[in-house]
Amino acid sequence: MAATALATFDEVLHEDKTSTIVRDAAIQRFEYSFEAVWKAAQRYLRVVEGSVEASPKSVVRASIASGLLEEGDGRLALVMVDDRNLTSHTYHEDLA
């Protein structure tokens, strides 16, 4: 699931960036790709590491601690959590 979601996100990134339809599709694909990836990491942490994490940020922090993510990638992932929260829960034309 996560690989398919990431592939569709990658696909839309190669489209015309001036189109609002493409922009909105990219935002949506980012959101569902992010959901699939953090939930896959959550499952990995539970099954392999025995760590039960409930939120995206706690999953990212536990992924760093376990070595699943390097520190720099983890910092980027935490920014992505904030970006996902902004795009999921509010819609501002300037932010989009």
ChimeraX attribute file (.defattr): number of C-alpha atoms within 10 A of each C-alpha:
attribute: neighborCount
match mode: 1-to-1
recipient: residues
	/A:1	10
	/A:2	15
	/A:3	11
	/A:4	11
	/A:5	19
	/A:6	17
	/A:7	13
	/A:8	16
	/A:9	21
	/A:10	15
	/A:11	12
	/A:12	17
	/A:13	15
	/A:14	9
	/A:15	12
	/A:16	11
	/A:17	12
	/A:18	8
	/A:19	10
	/A:20	12
	/A:21	11
	/A:22	16
	/A:23	17
	/A:24	12
	/A:25	16
	/A:26	20
	/A:27	19
	/A:28	16
	/A:29	21
	/A:30	23
	/A:31	20
	/A:32	16
	/A:33	21
	/A:34	21
	/A:35	16
	/A:36	18
	/A:37	17
	/A:38	21
	/A:39	17
	/A:40	15
	/A:41	19
	/A:42	23
	/A:43	17
	/A:44	17
	/A:45	19
	/A:46	14
	/A:47	11
	/A:48	8
	/A:49	13
	/A:50	10
	/A:51	16
	/A:52	15
	/A:53	18
	/A:54	10
	/A:55	12
	/A:56	21
	/A:57	18
	/A:58	15
	/A:59	25
	/A:60	25
	/A:61	19
	/A:62	21
	/A:63	22
	/A:64	17
	/A:65	13
	/A:66	13
	/A:67	10
	/A:68	16
	/A:69	17
	/A:70	12
	/A:71	15
	/A:72	10
	/A:73	13
	/A:74	20
	/A:75	15
	/A:76	11
	/A:77	19
	/A:78	18
	/A:79	13
	/A:80	17
	/A:81	19
	/A:82	13
	/A:83	15
	/A:84	19
	/A:85	12
	/A:86	14
	/A:87	16
	/A:88	12
	/A:89	7
	/A:90	10
	/A:91	10
	/A:92	8
	/A:93	7
	/A:94	5
	/A:95	9
	/A:96	12
